[in-house]
Amino acid sequence: MLHEIKFEDRRIVGMVFDGGITLREIETFWDKIESMLEKEKKLRVYAEIKNFGMMEPKAWFKNIPKKIQHFSDFEMEAIVSDKHWLEILAKVSDKVFPSIKVKHFSFEDVDKAKAWIVS
């Protein structure tokens, strides 16, 4: 499931991943992002990843082209998770894609993650 987390800062897309993701959820997510981009030049992502489940195949194929299309529309990403592989992925992404600041936080540091993404 993909749930929205609301932020006062209109540049921030907040979400919680907890299990599998459906096509409807991914379409709603991208509709929200495209609506936000009508008002903001660059967006920031705050993602809490509790349980990373399977994504419906149709959702996967919808997600990939959208990620490519909007890659340059993001400037920061805070990933909150207790998954070690996501911590490694965040560090690699931060180096490979220098135009997007990516940082990993544990669930113990949720407040720090939220402070960082709005800074």
Residue pairs with C-beta under 8 A, 6 or more apart in sequence:
1 16
1 17
1 18
1 19
1 20
1 21
1 25
2 15
2 16
2 17
2 21
2 22
2 25
2 26
2 28
2 29
3 15
3 16
3 18
4 14
4 15
4 16
4 32
5 14
5 15
5 16
5 46
5 48
6 14
7 14
7 46
7 114
7 117
7 118
9 44
9 118
10 36
10 39
10 40
11 36
11 40
11 42
11 43
11 44
12 43
12 44
12 45
12 46
12 117
12 118
13 29
13 32
13 33
13 36
13 43
13 44
13 45
13 46
14 45
14 46
14 47
15 29
15 45
15 46
15 47
15 48
16 47
16 48
16 49
16 50
17 47
17 48
17 49
17 50
17 51
17 52
17 53
18 50
18 51
18 53
19 51
19 53
20 53
20 54
20 55
20 56
21 53
21 54
21 55
21 56
21 59
22 56
22 59
23 56
23 58
23 59
23 62
25 59
26 55
26 59
26 62
26 63
27 59
27 62
30 62
30 63
30 66
33 43
33 66
33 70
33 73
34 70
36 43
37 43
37 70
37 73
42 73
42 74
42 75
43 73
43 74
43 75
44 74
44 75
44 76
44 77
44 78
44 117
44 118
45 74
45 76
45 77
45 78
45 117
46 77
46 78
46 80
46 113
46 114
46 117
47 77
47 78
47 79
47 80
48 80
48 81
48 107
48 110
49 79
49 80
49 81
49 83
49 86
50 81
52 83
52 86
55 63
72 99
74 100
75 99
75 100
75 101
76 100
76 101
76 102
76 103
76 116
76 117
77 90
77 93
77 100
77 101
77 102
77 103
78 103
78 105
78 113
78 114
78 116
78 117
79 86
79 87
79 89
79 90
79 102
79 103
79 104
79 105
80 104
80 105
80 106
80 107
80 109
80 110
80 113
81 87
81 104
81 106
81 107
82 106
82 107
86 104
87 104
90 102
90 103
90 104
91 102
91 104
93 100
93 102
94 100
94 101
94 102
94 103
103 113
103 116
105 112
105 113
105 116
